[in-house]
Amino acid sequence: MVKIKICGITNLEDALLAADYGADALGFIFYPPSRRGITAEKAGEIIAKLPPFIFRIGVFVDEKPEKIQETVNACRLDGIQLHGSETLEYCRLFRRRVIKSFRPENENSVKEIGDYHVDAFLLDSYHPELMGGTGATFDWELAVAAKMFGPPVILSGGLTPENVAEAIRLVEPYAVDVASGVEAFQGKKDAEKMKNFIEQARWASE
């Protein structure tokens, strides 16, 4: 069964709806420049009210390791997602499960991710300036190629309720990750889109 992560959670209402609809994991973005960013204090308040079996992931971009550890402890995060230019050595510093995000531009850049020893790869759409959340559809063929490197692949980048089933059938990823594809506007989820996305992902994986 493909796992489903709803990322860019900024409020309790969206978090509880995502959990109620059947999401496996929620992502909290601890990156101030992001319009979906959240403080550790606010995230902690939301996480404290979540059901017990929701996986809680903190998203960081080139953050200091000690700051990440501080946030992990304060918010009781289950895993961390590194979404910047973090090195192989950097990724080994943490005892929590580590998801390393990549934005491969082509097949050559896909090959580079094989050097990383992490718990999962998250593949997002390439953009020369933005770190993620662009809404641009990822090249699914590159995701298929990335699966040969071992760690589970989490597919992201431009997924919507309309295309997630097709993406799952083609790539057969470990998980799918969505942020902008289920939003009413940046930072606020659309309940119907979230529900439809999760339903379509479940249907496709069954």
C-alpha positions as a printed Julia matrix, in Angstrom:
206×3 Matrix{Float64}:
   0.0    0.0     0.0
   1.46   3.36   -1.05
   1.94   5.75    1.86
   0.51   9.27    1.65
   2.15  12.41    3.03
   0.38  15.75    3.16
   3.02  18.45    3.41
   2.98  22.12    4.29
   0.61  21.8     7.24
   0.14  25.17    8.94
  -2.99  24.77   11.05
  -4.8   22.25   13.24
  -7.92  22.04   11.06
  -5.97  20.86    8.02
  -3.91  18.45   10.11
  -6.94  16.76   11.66
  -8.77  16.57    8.33
  -5.76  14.97    6.65
  -5.52  12.42    9.44
  -9.26  11.73    9.32
  -9.15  11.18    5.55
  -6.39   8.62    5.96
  -3.04  10.35    5.46
  -0.08   8.38    6.83
   2.24  11.32    7.42
   2.13  15.09    7.79
   4.94  17.46    6.87
   5.77  20.65    8.77
   8.06  23.1     6.98
  10.58  24.77    9.29
  11.91  27.14    6.66
  10.96  30.8     7.25
  11.1   31.92    3.58
   8.39  29.41    2.69
   4.8   30.63    2.62
   3.95  27.26    4.12
   6.49  27.71    6.89
   5.62  27.15   10.54
   7.3   27.81   13.87
   8.33  25.02   16.19
   5.95  26.37   18.82
   2.94  26.28   16.48
   3.87  22.89   15.04
   4.25  21.48   18.53
   0.75  22.62   19.44
  -0.69  20.89   16.36
   1.33  17.71   16.78
   0.2   17.34   20.4
  -3.39  16.98   19.16
  -2.75  14.49   16.36
  -3.84  10.84   16.46
  -1.05   8.52   17.7
  -0.23   6.72   14.43
   0.4    9.73   12.21
   4.06  10.03   11.17
   5.29  13.57   11.85
   8.01  14.91    9.56
   9.94  18.16    9.85
  11.16  19.72    6.62
  14.41  21.7     6.8
  16.54  23.52    4.24
  20.29  23.79    4.94
  19.61  24.29    8.64
  22.2   24.0    11.4
  22.18  20.45   12.84
  21.74  21.66   16.4
  18.71  23.7    15.37
  17.16  20.65   13.72
  17.76  18.54   16.81
  16.23  21.23   18.98
  13.12  21.31   16.79
  12.9   17.51   16.68
  12.9   17.35   20.46
  10.51  20.27   20.96
   7.94  18.99   18.44
   8.49  15.26   18.97
   9.1   14.66   15.29
   9.38  11.1    13.96
  11.57  11.97   10.99
  13.29  14.79    9.15
  13.25  15.76    5.5
  16.32  17.58    4.25
  15.32  19.73    1.3
  18.48  21.72    0.62
  22.03  21.03   -0.5
  22.9   18.84    2.49
  25.96  16.6     2.05
  26.3   12.86    2.61
  28.11  13.49    5.89
  25.46  15.94    7.05
  22.7   13.37    6.51
  24.46  10.92    8.82
  24.32  13.26   11.83
  20.77  12.4    12.87
  19.28   9.44   14.69
  15.77  10.07   13.41
  14.72   8.69   10.04
  16.11  10.87    7.28
  14.4   11.64    3.98
  16.67  13.41    1.51
  14.98  15.49   -1.15
  16.38  15.75   -4.64
  15.35  17.8    -7.65
  17.01  15.9   -10.51
  17.19  17.79  -13.76
  18.02  14.77  -15.92
  19.24  11.15  -15.81
  22.8   12.18  -14.99
  21.67  14.02  -11.87
  19.58  10.98  -10.86
  22.77   8.91  -10.71
  24.27  11.26   -8.12
  21.67  10.4    -5.5
  22.96   6.83   -5.26
  25.82   8.0    -3.02
  23.43   8.97   -0.22
  22.67   6.44    2.52
  19.33   7.63    3.89
  15.98   6.07    4.76
  14.18   7.4     1.68
  14.59   9.65   -1.35
  11.99  12.31   -2.06
  11.99  13.37   -5.7
  10.64  16.84   -6.48
  10.41  18.91   -9.64
  13.56  20.72  -10.71
  13.52  24.51  -10.59
  16.67  26.64  -10.95
  15.67  28.95   -8.09
  12.88  27.5    -5.94
  13.54  24.72   -3.4
  10.13  23.05   -3.78
   6.39  23.55   -3.71
   6.38  24.83   -7.28
   3.37  22.79   -8.4
   5.31  21.73  -11.52
   4.89  18.07  -12.43
   7.93  15.89  -11.85
   9.31  13.74  -14.68
   8.02  10.36  -13.53
  10.46   8.46  -15.74
  13.3    9.88  -13.65
  11.59   8.5   -10.55
  11.48   5.05  -12.12
  15.22   5.32  -12.81
  15.92   6.43   -9.23
  14.34   3.28   -7.78
  17.38   1.24   -8.79
  19.48   2.95   -6.1
  17.83   1.13   -3.2
  16.14   3.41   -0.64
  12.36   3.8    -0.94
  11.26   6.53   -3.35
   8.75   9.18   -2.31
   7.23  10.84   -5.34
   6.47  14.57   -5.17
   6.22  17.5    -7.55
   2.98  18.56   -9.18
   0.83  15.72   -7.87
  -2.92  16.39   -7.79
  -6.09  14.37   -7.24
  -6.32  14.15  -11.03
  -2.88  12.64  -11.73
  -1.8   10.81   -8.57
  -3.34   7.49   -9.62
  -1.49   7.54  -12.95
   1.76   8.46  -11.19
   1.41   5.55   -8.77
   0.69   3.08  -11.55
   3.73   4.21  -13.54
   6.31   4.68  -10.76
   5.05   2.34   -8.01
   6.66   4.54   -5.34
   6.89   3.81   -1.65
   4.92   7.0    -0.97
   3.47  10.11   -2.57
   3.85  13.62   -1.2
   1.62  16.59   -1.93
   1.45  20.22   -0.83
   0.26  22.73   -3.44
  -1.85  20.14   -5.26
  -4.4   20.05   -2.44
  -4.41  23.71   -1.45
  -7.14  26.33   -1.55
  -4.31  28.88   -1.42
  -0.72  28.78   -0.15
  -0.71  27.62    3.44
  -4.34  26.48    3.52
  -5.58  23.11    2.34
  -8.74  22.45    0.37
 -10.66  19.74    2.23
 -12.28  18.24   -0.88
  -8.98  18.13   -2.77
  -7.25  16.41    0.15
 -10.02  13.85    0.42
  -9.99  13.15   -3.32
  -6.2   12.92   -3.43
  -6.1   10.33   -0.66
  -8.97   8.36   -2.17
  -7.33   8.27   -5.6
  -3.96   7.24   -4.14
  -5.57   4.43   -2.14
  -7.55   3.24   -5.15
  -4.48   3.18   -7.39
  -2.32   1.32   -4.86
  -4.97  -1.34   -4.32
